[in-house]
């Protein structure tokens, strides 16, 4: 009996060695795709790419203190970001579940088995009642990962977890840009509302002058009606921006995740908001590889690559082990006596022979999924490149638009001033004054919109570049995640 126990122990030890040695996988070697992209941006800016140039953290990009407070509140309270964080927790738990399959699950068991044999079936001619009690420790149906199937599934779960984490960073990056842009939009619409109120007061004063001239017979009915249209148009614009400001406040409250008081929204115009820090010149296109959605797409590709290894492993034999050690007795009192010791060791080998092509089809499916992820990764990189190039192209254009619009405001203001004098002196008709007056109002409104677009484009560019992740906290988190991944493998 004793030699048999040693033999069983040796067999168990030999079978468990692959667990601690770390099984290899049949997954293909991962090679990062190289999308066909130029090394520099197609923006026409002329900035030469420099490999050492990096992105700033968003806290250094957003220089306005009220905007920073809003962003911090949004990062703490936004529901979309909270859902993304909970998705990470779920993906991490799924990875831990998959990793646990590499080790046997040991359970403690206790049971009783009672049987009664009737007299007609008993060899003694009397009814017999038998009882068996048992306690023990053991594991059941544990698979030895000789060909890396479980290891591949664990790698797939790990990459899915990392993809979820990168997706959360993408949500966070978008949230930072959206909050800052929403606050700038609110300030711009408040400025538009103040301008609409100013125009309304000017038009009302102008209408009173025309009305008095009409009473004295100097102005005709047409001029009075035209003056009334300008007042009504100004009232419509004021009402429009009153509603727009309220909608902006509501949208910002949703992004931040809490009601916002006036103390958190102090800016009444764009001039009161410190503009974002300009994007550093000479950024190479390689910075896109750190963009969160690109990282997520690459982790999804790696997960699909690992799944091929799990599919290929089904071609090979699988070894399952059920084992237990404990005590068994027909009497509870004798259960823990030494003669009551019991053990079992049940290895099982399963070799696939005929599966009607299911395993081969499973491998083809996994390879097709990997190819799909390659295409999606390349499309993600190309889309990111396009977004950056578009934002860079707009940078110079919007700067020129703001300058030209400012010049147009000055010119239309001078035209309005002169046409008003000419009308009051009877040189020009009221229609000429009205045209110049409308042009002046439209140009001032367009200037506010152009300034907003210029500021928002800076944030759009940082978002498109995936910027804001070179802070010490972000680098430390990225390094820790990489070290954890290496340790788990």
Residue, then its C-alpha position, 0 to 999 in steps of 0.5 A: x500500500x505504501x509504495x502505491x501512495x508514493x507512486x500516486x504522489x509522484x504522478x500528482x507532482x509530475x502532473x502539476x509541474x506545468x502549472x508552476x512552470x508556466x505553459x506555453x501558448x499556440x497563439x501567433x507572435x504578435x506584430x504591431x500593424x503599421x498603417x500607411x501614414x506619413x511621418x508628418x502632418x498633412x496640415x501645411x503648417x510647415x512645422x518639422x516633426x521632432x521625436x523628443x516633443x511630448x504632450x502636456x498634461x491637461x492641467x497645464x493645457x487649461x490655464x483658466x482656473x474656473x474651467x479647471x474647477x469644472x473639469x475636476x468636478x466632472x471627473x469626480x461626478x460625471x455618470x458616463x465616466x463612472x460607467x467607464x470606471x465600473x466597466x474596468x472593475x467588471x473587466x478586471x474581475x473577469x480577468x481574475x476569474x480566467x486567471x484562476x483557472x490556471x490553478x486547481x480549485x480545492x474544496x472541502x467536502x463532507x457527506x453521508x450515504x445511506x442505503x437500505x436493501x430489502x430482505x428479498x434482495x439481501x443475501x442474508x434474507x434480512x433487510x440491511x441498512x448500510x451507512x457511509x460517512x466521509x470528509x475530505x479535501x480535493x479538486x475536480x476536473x482540473x485541466x492541465x494547461x499543457x498546450x496553453x489553452x487556458x493561458x491564451x484565454x487568460x491573455x485574452x481577458x487581460x488584453x480586454x481589461x487593458x482595452x477597457x482601461x484605455x477606453x476609460x481614459x478616452x472617455x476622460x479625455x473627451x470629458x475634459x475637452x467637452x467641459x472646457x468647450x461647453x464653458x467657453x460656449x456658455x461664455x460666448x452665448x452670454x456675450x452674444x446675449x449682452x450684444x443682443x441686448x445692446x443692439x435692442x436698446x440701440x434699435x429702440x432708441x433709433x426707432x424713437x427717433x424715427x417715430x418722432x421724425x414721422x410725427x413731424x412729417x420728416x420720415x414716411x411710413x416706410x421708414x417707420x415700418x423699417x425701424x419697427x422691423x429692426x426692433x422686432x428682429x433684435x427682440x427675437x435675437x435676445x430671446x433666442x440667446x436667453x434660451x441658449x444660455x439656459x440650455x448651455x448651463x443645463x448641458x454643462x450641469x449634465x457634464x459636470x454631474x451636479x447643479x452649478x451655481x453662479x460662483x462656478x460659472x463666473x465668465x460673462x464673455x470669452x475675454x474673461x476666460x484664459x485661453x488654452x495653452x497652444x499646442x507645441x510645434x514639431x509633434x511627430x505623428x507617433x504621438x498617436x500611438x498613445x491616444x487612448x482609443x488607439x491603445x484600446x484598439x491595439x489591446x483588442x487586437x492582442x486579445x483576438x490574437x490570443x484567442x487564436x491560441x486557445x482555438x488552436x489548443x483544441x486540436x491537442x489532447x486535454x488532461x483533466x484530473x479529479x483528486x481527493x484525500x480524506x477519511x471514510x467510515x461506516x461509523x461517525x465515531x471511527x471517521x478520523x481514525x487512521x484506518x479510515x484514511x481514503x484517497x482517490x486520483x482520477x486522471x482523464x485524457x481526452x483526444x479529439x478525433x472527429x469533430x466534423x470540422x468544428x475545431x478547424x472552423x473555430x480556428x478560422x473564425x478566430x483568425x478572421x476576428x484577428x484580421x477584423x481587429x487589424x483593419x479596425x486598428x488601422x482605421x482607428x489610427x488613420x481616423x486619428x491622423x485625419x482628425x489631427x490634420x484637420x485641426x491643425x489645418x483649422x488652426x491657421x485658418x481660424x487665426x486668420x478668420x479672427x483677424x479678418x473678422x475683427x477688421x470687418x467689425x471695425x469697418x462695418x462700425x465706421x460704415x454704420x456711423x457714417x450712414x447714420x450721420x448721412x441719414x440724419x442730415x438727409x443725404x441717404x435713405x433709411x434703408x442704407x442706414x438699416x443695411x449698414x446697421x445690420x451688417x455691423x450687428x452681424x459682424x460683431x456676432x460673427x466675431x464672437x463665434x470665430x473667437x469661440x471656434x479658435x479656442x475650441x479648436x485648440x481643445x479639439x487638437x489636444x483631444x485628437x492628439x490624445x494629449x494630456x497623458x504625460x503627467x507624472x500620475x499618468x506615466x506612473x499608472x501606465x508603468x504600473x499597468x505594464x509591470x502588472x501585465x508582465x508579472x501576470x504573464 
